[in-house]
Amino acid sequence: MAPTLARPCGLRGGGASLEFALLLPVWVTIMAGSLEASWYIYQQTSLETAVNAGCRSGATMDPGTNDWRLSQLTLRAQNKITSKLSELGGDCSNCSFVFTLDGVAPERSLICDVTWPAGSAGGAVLVYNTVSAQQVALLEFQPL
């Protein structure tokens, strides 16, 4: 019969503590990564929702003959994007807006391109500086 090693009275276990100590950093990294990814997706979705509403709002306005009301049209779209983004909890004071009209009547479109300097939830895992969204809306009023 082979001799067995006896453990002294107070030295039992410890394997679970060792496994916990080894797996805790991995678990924390995965949770922080999930939080960062969720925050990025929320910011992207918020911006896309705001750009959709703003571009649609601008597309329902008559640009006028020879686009004489184009500045009012783009200002209306920009104000709608800013207000919608603030409703969703974002600050669009540093947003970059680009509005262009494309095509000829009856297929003219308003293209809204917005870039938002977004922040990370904790900065631990993902590094991204901006979130951008683009929307194309067919103008409803098109003089022929």
N, CA, C and O of each residue as an XYZ file, in Angstrom:
576
protein
N       0.835     -1.162      0.000
C       0.000      0.000      0.000
C       0.890      1.238      0.000
O       1.880      1.317      0.728
N       0.510      2.204     -0.838
C       1.316      3.405     -0.962
C       0.996      4.360      0.174
O      -0.161      4.504      0.569
N       2.002      4.995      0.683
C       1.738      5.932      1.779
C       1.041      7.190      1.259
O       1.347      7.636      0.153
N       0.138      7.759      2.001
C      -0.553      9.001      1.640
C       0.025     10.147      2.445
O       0.463      9.986      3.584
N       0.010     11.288      1.826
C       0.504     12.468      2.520
C      -0.633     13.083      3.316
O      -1.699     13.375      2.773
N      -0.413     13.268      4.533
C      -1.435     13.870      5.391
C      -1.269     15.388      5.393
O      -0.151     15.902      5.441
N      -2.385     16.091      5.341
C      -2.346     17.547      5.407
C      -2.371     17.986      6.869
O      -3.073     17.414      7.702
N      -1.586     19.012      7.147
C      -1.693     19.542      8.505
C      -3.084     20.138      8.722
O      -3.767     20.483      7.758
N      -3.484     20.255      9.918
C      -4.851     20.600     10.275
C      -5.376     21.910      9.688
O      -6.547     21.917      9.308
N      -4.659     22.989      9.575
C      -5.209     24.261      9.111
C      -5.015     24.523      7.629
O      -5.479     25.564      7.165
N      -4.380     23.682      6.858
C      -4.092     23.938      5.452
C      -5.002     23.147      4.540
O      -4.585     22.147      3.956
N      -6.244     23.586      4.412
C      -7.175     22.877      3.550
C      -7.659     23.815      2.464
O      -7.883     25.001      2.707
N      -7.815     23.288      1.289
C      -8.374     24.060      0.185
C      -7.414     25.117     -0.332
O      -6.198     24.930     -0.349
N      -7.997     26.236     -0.754
C      -7.218     27.311     -1.339
C      -7.281     27.307     -2.851
O      -6.915     28.294     -3.489
N      -7.734     26.224     -3.428
C      -7.835     26.149     -4.889
C      -8.855     27.126     -5.447
O      -8.634     27.722     -6.501
N      -9.963     27.292     -4.753
C     -11.001     28.221     -5.213
C     -10.502     29.657     -5.150
O     -10.801     30.459     -6.035
N      -9.756     29.981     -4.125
C      -9.206     31.337     -4.013
C      -8.219     31.620     -5.134
O      -8.193     32.718     -5.690
N      -7.422     30.636     -5.454
C      -6.459     30.799     -6.537
C      -7.170     30.973     -7.875
O      -6.783     31.830     -8.670
N      -8.199     30.176     -8.135
C      -8.958     30.307     -9.374
C      -9.644     31.671     -9.445
O      -9.679     32.294    -10.506
N     -10.188     32.135     -8.322
C     -10.823     33.443     -8.290
C      -9.811     34.543     -8.606
O     -10.098     35.447     -9.391
N      -8.648     34.466     -8.004
C      -7.612     35.479     -8.220
C      -7.128     35.478     -9.669
O      -6.779     36.533    -10.197
N      -7.102     34.336    -10.308
C      -6.660     34.265    -11.699
C      -7.739     34.716    -12.680
O      -7.426     35.296    -13.720
N      -8.989     34.458    -12.364
C     -10.069     34.771    -13.298
C     -10.688     36.150    -13.092
O     -11.368     36.646    -13.990
N     -10.478     36.779    -11.948
C     -11.070     38.086    -11.694
C     -10.633     39.143    -12.714
O     -11.503     39.853    -13.219
N      -9.363     39.296    -13.047
C      -9.004     40.311    -14.056
C      -9.632     40.045    -15.425
O      -9.997     40.988    -16.128
N      -9.759     38.793    -15.805
C     -10.382     38.453    -17.080
C     -11.859     38.840    -17.051
O     -12.374     39.411    -18.012
N     -12.529     38.531    -15.958
C     -13.950     38.853    -15.825
C     -14.180     40.363    -15.833
O     -15.102     40.844    -16.492
N     -13.348     41.116    -15.104
C     -13.482     42.573    -15.060
C     -13.246     43.168    -16.450
O     -13.954     44.093    -16.849
N     -12.269     42.656    -17.187
C     -11.996     43.142    -18.544
C     -13.178     42.882    -19.471
O     -13.545     43.748    -20.266
N     -13.764     41.720    -19.378
C     -14.926     41.388    -20.211
C     -16.105     42.292    -19.860
O     -16.804     42.765    -20.757
N     -16.335     42.536    -18.588
C     -17.448     43.400    -18.182
C     -17.211     44.849    -18.618
O     -18.138     45.513    -19.082
N     -15.984     45.341    -18.474
C     -15.680     46.707    -18.907
C     -15.818     46.825    -20.422
O     -16.316     47.835    -20.919
N     -15.388     45.814    -21.152
C     -15.543     45.814    -22.606
C     -17.001     45.812    -23.020
O     -17.378     46.490    -23.975
N     -17.815     45.062    -22.316
C     -19.253     45.035    -22.611
C     -19.890     46.396    -22.347
O     -20.736     46.852    -23.116
N     -19.483     47.036    -21.267
C     -20.000     48.363    -20.949
C     -19.594     49.373    -22.020
O     -20.426     50.163    -22.465
N     -18.345     49.357    -22.434
C     -17.867     50.279    -23.471
C     -18.594     50.046    -24.801
O     -19.018     50.997    -25.458
N     -18.734     48.788    -25.187
C     -19.413     48.468    -26.444
C     -20.878     48.905    -26.392
O     -21.403     49.437    -27.370
N     -21.524     48.686    -25.275
C     -22.925     49.106    -25.125
C     -23.057     50.615    -25.198
O     -23.991     51.120    -25.821
N     -22.148     51.343    -24.578
C     -22.182     52.806    -24.609
C     -21.967     53.322    -26.026
O     -22.641     54.259    -26.455
N     -21.036     52.717    -26.754
C     -20.781     53.123    -28.137
C     -22.014     52.877    -29.008
O     -22.397     53.733    -29.806
N     -22.630     51.709    -28.853
C     -23.831     51.381    -29.637
C     -24.971     52.348    -29.295
O     -25.719     52.759    -30.182
N     -25.105     52.710    -28.021
C     -26.139     53.665    -27.624
C     -25.895     55.024    -28.273
O     -26.826     55.646    -28.784
N     -24.648     55.487    -28.253
C     -24.345     56.781    -28.861
C     -24.575     56.756    -30.370
O     -25.103     57.718    -30.930
N     -24.189     55.682    -31.026
C     -24.384     55.561    -32.472
C     -25.872     55.551    -32.811
O     -26.301     56.225    -33.747
N     -26.646     54.799    -32.066
C     -28.084     54.720    -32.311
C     -28.769     56.056    -32.033
O     -29.664     56.459    -32.777
N     -28.358     56.740    -30.975
C     -28.930     58.056    -30.668
C     -28.652     59.043    -31.790
O     -29.542     59.789    -32.198
N     -27.421     59.051    -32.290
C     -27.083     59.977    -33.366
C     -27.839     59.640    -34.643
O     -28.318     60.543    -35.329
N     -27.955     58.365    -34.973
C     -28.698     57.969    -36.173
C     -30.167     58.362    -36.067
O     -30.768     58.795    -37.051
N     -30.747     58.212    -34.881
C     -32.140     58.607    -34.674
C     -32.313     60.116    -34.851
O     -33.264     60.568    -35.489
N     -31.392     60.883    -34.284
C     -31.467     62.345    -34.386
C     -31.257     62.820    -35.822
O     -31.957     63.723    -36.280
N     -30.304     62.224    -36.536
C     -30.041     62.624    -37.923
C     -31.219     62.250    -38.813
O     -31.568     62.998    -39.726
N     -31.826     61.113    -38.556
C     -33.006     60.706    -39.320
C     -34.133     61.720    -39.143
O     -34.751     62.142    -40.121
N     -34.400     62.111    -37.895
C     -35.473     63.075    -37.633
C     -35.145     64.447    -38.227
O     -36.013     65.097    -38.810
N     -33.899     64.883    -38.078
C     -33.511     66.197    -38.587
C     -33.520     66.285    -40.092
O     -34.001     67.268    -40.654
N     -32.996     65.274    -40.755
C     -32.957     65.277    -42.217
C     -34.377     65.191    -42.780
O     -34.695     65.819    -43.790
N     -35.204     64.423    -42.126
C     -36.602     64.319    -42.562
C     -37.310     65.665    -42.389
O     -38.112     66.067    -43.232
N     -37.005     66.355    -41.285
C     -37.599     67.668    -41.043
C     -37.164     68.676    -42.100
O     -37.973     69.474    -42.573
N     -35.900     68.641    -42.466
C     -35.413     69.553    -43.504
C     -35.953     69.223    -44.870
O     -36.148     70.118    -45.692
N     -36.200     67.945    -45.134
C     -36.680     67.523    -46.450
C     -38.140     67.892    -46.677
O     -38.601     67.901    -47.818
N     -38.868     68.194    -45.617
C     -40.281     68.560    -45.786
C     -40.461     70.051    -46.047
O     -41.587     70.521    -46.204
N     -39.359     70.797    -46.094
C     -39.428     72.241    -46.335
C     -39.102     72.552    -47.791
O     -38.241     71.909    -48.391
N     -39.777     73.517    -48.342
C     -39.554     73.914    -49.732
C     -38.241     74.691    -49.850
O     -38.083     75.720    -49.194
N     -37.291     74.221    -50.676
C     -36.032     74.945    -50.803
C     -36.163     76.239    -51.606
O     -35.244     77.058    -51.609
N     -37.266     76.426    -52.268
C     -37.492     77.641    -53.043
C     -36.842     77.569    -54.420
O     -36.030     76.686    -54.697
N     -37.210     78.500    -55.259
C     -36.635     78.574    -56.598
C     -35.173     78.977    -56.471
O     -34.834     79.911    -55.744
N     -34.316     78.266    -57.183
C     -32.870     78.502    -57.145
C     -32.286     78.380    -55.738
O     -31.278     79.012    -55.423
N     -32.909     77.584    -54.913
C     -32.431     77.275    -53.556
C     -32.249     78.513    -52.675
O     -31.322     78.556    -51.865
N     -33.090     79.490    -52.813
C     -32.937     80.711    -52.023
C     -33.253     80.482    -50.552
O     -32.858     81.287    -49.709
N     -33.962     79.393    -50.223
C     -34.269     79.080    -48.829
C     -33.413     77.929    -48.300
O     -33.758     77.304    -47.297
N     -32.322     77.656    -48.961
C     -31.480     76.525    -48.567
C     -30.909     76.709    -47.160
O     -30.834     75.741    -46.404
N     -30.512     77.903    -46.799
C     -29.952     78.126    -45.460
C     -31.007     77.894    -44.376
O     -30.690     77.376    -43.305
N     -32.259     78.273    -44.647
C     -33.333     78.008    -43.689
C     -33.610     76.516    -43.576
O     -33.886     76.005    -42.490
N     -33.534     75.830    -44.698
C     -33.765     74.387    -44.724
C     -32.708     73.663    -43.893
O     -33.038     72.798    -43.082
N     -31.443     74.014    -44.094
C     -30.367     73.352    -43.348
C     -30.386     73.739    -41.874
O     -30.065     72.916    -41.017
N     -30.757     74.980    -41.567
C     -30.859     75.405    -40.174
C     -31.976     74.653    -39.459
O     -31.839     74.283    -38.293
N     -33.076     74.430    -40.161
C     -34.182     73.665    -39.576
C     -33.745     72.234    -39.283
O     -34.059     71.691    -38.223
N     -33.028     71.629    -40.210
C     -32.541     70.259    -40.000
C     -31.547     70.222    -38.846
O     -31.603     69.319    -38.011
N     -30.641     71.189    -38.789
C     -29.636     71.223    -37.728
C     -30.279     71.411    -36.353
O     -29.885     70.754    -35.390
N     -31.255     72.294    -36.262
C     -31.952     72.507    -34.987
C     -32.694     71.259    -34.537
O     -32.709     70.938    -33.349
N     -33.303     70.561    -35.471
C     -34.029     69.337    -35.133
C     -33.057     68.257    -34.651
O     -33.347     67.549    -33.687
N     -31.907     68.129    -35.316
C     -30.911     67.136    -34.901
C     -30.421     67.454    -33.492
O     -30.315     66.565    -32.648
N     -30.124     68.725    -33.244
C     -29.625     69.130    -31.932
C     -30.653     68.879    -30.835
O     -30.312     68.368    -29.769
N     -31.906     69.236    -31.092
C     -32.942     69.036    -30.076
C     -33.233     67.562    -29.840
O     -33.441     67.145    -28.700
N     -33.249     66.773    -30.903
C     -33.518     65.342    -30.752
C     -32.384     64.656    -29.990
O     -32.629     63.782    -29.159
N     -31.151     65.054    -30.274
C     -30.016     64.454    -29.581
C     -30.009     64.838    -28.106
O     -29.629     64.034    -27.255
N     -30.430     66.067    -27.802
C     -30.495     66.457    -26.393
C     -31.624     65.724    -25.671
O     -31.504     65.438    -24.479
N     -32.711     65.417    -26.367
C     -33.781     64.601    -25.778
C     -33.268     63.219    -25.403
O     -33.708     62.624    -24.419
N     -32.331     62.716    -26.201
C     -31.778     61.386    -25.950
C     -30.582     61.417    -25.003
O     -29.939     60.391    -24.782
N     -30.284     62.574    -24.449
C     -29.228     62.667    -23.457
C     -27.865     63.043    -23.998
O     -26.871     62.912    -23.285
N     -27.785     63.507    -25.242
C     -26.499     63.870    -25.827
C     -26.313     65.374    -25.919
O     -27.282     66.133    -25.903
N     -25.083     65.788    -26.012
C     -24.746     67.195    -26.163
C     -24.149     67.390    -27.545
O     -23.097     66.834    -27.861
N     -24.819     68.176    -28.360
C     -24.378     68.347    -29.743
C     -23.736     69.715    -29.963
O     -23.771     70.246    -31.073
N     -23.154     70.282    -28.916
C     -22.533     71.597    -29.076
C     -21.270     71.528    -29.934
O     -20.877     72.532    -30.529
N     -20.633     70.368    -30.008
C     -19.422     70.212    -30.820
C     -19.650     69.353    -32.065
O     -18.696     68.845    -32.654
N     -20.893     69.195    -32.459
C     -21.191     68.389    -33.643
C     -20.732     69.101    -34.907
O     -20.689     70.329    -34.974
N     -20.394     68.304    -35.896
C     -20.022     68.838    -37.205
C     -21.118     68.462    -38.192
O     -21.418     67.282    -38.373
N     -21.719     69.472    -38.835
C     -22.836     69.255    -39.748
C     -22.406     69.532    -41.188
O     -21.715     70.514    -41.462
N     -22.820     68.660    -42.098
C     -22.627     68.891    -43.527
C     -23.956     68.558    -44.210
O     -24.437     67.427    -44.138
N     -24.543     69.563    -44.874
C     -25.800     69.370    -45.590
C     -25.561     69.667    -47.059
O     -24.981     70.697    -47.402
N     -26.007     68.767    -47.928
C     -25.878     68.987    -49.367
C     -27.164     68.557    -50.063
O     -27.871     67.655    -49.613
N     -27.441     69.233    -51.173
C     -28.553     68.837    -52.037
C     -27.962     68.112    -53.226
O     -26.946     68.529    -53.781
N     -28.596     67.038    -53.608
C     -28.081     66.223    -54.693
C     -29.198     65.911    -55.677
O     -30.357     65.756    -55.291
N     -28.840     65.823    -56.943
C     -29.797     65.427    -57.974
C     -30.555     66.618    -58.548
O     -30.347     67.770    -58.169
N     -31.443     66.284    -59.478
C     -32.311     67.275    -60.110
C     -33.755     66.857    -59.905
O     -34.052     65.683    -59.681
N     -34.645     67.831    -59.984
C     -36.069     67.545    -59.800
C     -36.525     66.550    -60.854
O     -36.102     66.667    -62.004
N     -37.336     65.613    -60.535
C     -38.066     65.359    -59.300
C     -37.352     64.393    -58.352
O     -37.997     63.794    -57.491
N     -36.072     64.234    -58.490
C     -35.348     63.276    -57.645
C     -34.303     63.955    -56.770
O     -33.253     63.372    -56.498
N     -34.571     65.163    -56.332
C     -33.621     65.878    -55.473
C     -33.661     65.325    -54.070
O     -34.718     64.978    -53.544
N     -32.489     65.252    -53.477
C     -32.372     64.705    -52.131
C     -31.544     65.620    -51.246
O     -30.642     66.318    -51.708
N     -31.871     65.598    -49.978
C     -31.090     66.287    -48.964
C     -30.227     65.242    -48.279
O     -30.730     64.236    -47.779
N     -28.924     65.488    -48.260
C     -27.990     64.566    -47.608
C     -27.486     65.245    -46.337
O     -26.893     66.322    -46.390
N     -27.728     64.607    -45.207
C     -27.313     65.125    -43.905
C     -26.204     64.226    -43.367
O     -26.399     63.022    -43.204
N     -25.065     64.802    -43.097
C     -23.922     64.056    -42.573
C     -23.468     64.741    -41.290
O     -23.065     65.904    -41.318
N     -23.529     64.029    -40.165
C     -23.211     64.610    -38.865
C     -22.143     63.770    -38.186
O     -22.209     62.541    -38.169
N     -21.154     64.463    -37.623
C     -20.118     63.807    -36.838
C     -20.185     64.363    -35.426
O     -20.245     65.576    -35.224
N     -20.173     63.456    -34.448
C     -20.335     63.817    -33.051
C     -19.119     63.344    -32.275
O     -18.819     62.151    -32.293
N     -18.405     64.233    -31.593
C     -17.284     63.778    -30.775
C     -17.817     63.069    -29.533
O     -18.285     63.704    -28.589
N     -17.737     61.771    -29.555
C     -18.322     60.969    -28.488
C     -17.271     60.601    -27.450
O     -16.078     60.540    -27.748
N     -17.721     60.364    -26.260
C     -16.818     59.959    -25.188
C     -17.058     58.512    -24.805
O     -18.115     57.945    -25.081
N     -16.077     57.936    -24.176
C     -16.230     56.547    -23.751
C     -16.841     56.502    -22.358
O     -16.822     57.495    -21.630
N     -17.375     55.362    -21.999
C     -18.017     55.211    -20.703
C     -16.989     55.222    -19.576
O     -17.234     55.807    -18.520
N     -15.863     54.593    -19.787
C     -14.839     54.558    -18.750
C     -13.443     54.727    -19.308
O     -12.510     55.044    -18.570
N     -13.295     54.521    -20.594
C     -11.997     54.672    -21.230
C     -11.058     53.514    -21.004
O      -9.868     53.620    -21.299
N     -11.562     52.409    -20.489
C     -10.677     51.308    -20.133
C     -10.350     50.402    -21.308
O      -9.249     49.856    -21.376
N     -11.279     50.235    -22.228
C     -11.078     49.220    -23.251
C     -11.070     49.800    -24.657
O     -10.048     49.755    -25.340
N     -12.198     50.344    -25.094
C     -12.317     50.824    -26.465
C     -11.844     52.265    -26.579
O     -12.044     53.071    -25.671
N     -11.222     52.576    -27.691
C     -10.795     53.951    -27.936
C     -11.426     54.392    -29.254
O     -11.107     53.850    -30.313
N     -12.302     55.356    -29.188
C     -12.914     55.934    -30.376
C     -13.131     57.410    -30.090
O     -13.391     57.800    -28.952
N     -13.026     58.211    -31.110
C     -13.136     59.652    -30.920
C     -14.460     60.217    -31.383
O     -15.008     61.119    -30.749
N     -14.981     59.695    -32.482
C     -16.191     60.280    -33.045
C     -17.193     59.193    -33.430
O     -16.853     58.029    -33.647
N     -18.421     59.632    -33.500
C     -19.512     58.805    -34.003
C     -20.118     59.613    -35.140
O     -20.327     60.818    -34.998
N     -20.401     58.971    -36.259
C     -20.982     59.710    -37.385
C     -22.180     58.976    -37.952
O     -22.299     57.756    -37.845
N     -23.057     59.748    -38.554
C     -24.260     59.185    -39.166
C     -24.594     59.995    -40.410
O     -24.341     61.198    -40.475
N     -25.164     59.318    -41.390
C     -25.566     59.967    -42.632
C     -26.974     59.527    -42.981
O     -27.344     58.365    -42.810
N     -27.748     60.476    -43.470
C     -29.126     60.195    -43.870
C     -29.401     60.898    -45.195
O     -28.966     62.031    -45.400
N     -30.102     60.247    -46.071
C     -30.509     60.831    -47.349
C     -32.034     60.831    -47.368
O     -32.676     59.802    -47.158
N     -32.596     62.010    -47.626
C     -34.061     62.133    -47.659
C     -34.459     62.829    -48.964
O     -33.872     63.842    -49.341
N     -35.447     62.281    -49.635
C     -35.974     62.866    -50.853
C     -36.779     64.111    -50.499
O     -37.656     64.067    -49.637
N     -36.472     65.232    -51.177
C     -37.209     66.472    -50.903
C     -38.664     66.324    -51.327
O     -38.962     65.783    -52.392
N     -39.560     66.808    -50.484
C     -40.981     66.681    -50.791
C     -41.471     67.790    -51.720
O     -42.398     67.575    -52.500
N     -40.863     68.963    -51.646
C     -41.237     70.068    -52.520
C     -40.130     70.256    -53.540
O     -39.009     70.619    -53.185
N     -40.443     70.007    -54.819
C     -39.426     70.121    -55.849
C     -39.991     70.905    -57.022
O     -40.793     70.391    -57.802
N     -39.560     72.163    -57.136
C     -40.046     72.936    -58.290
C     -39.483     72.361    -59.582
O     -38.307     72.006    -59.657
N     -40.313     72.276    -60.570
C     -39.880     71.717    -61.854
C     -39.435     72.789    -62.810
O     -39.039     72.487    -63.936
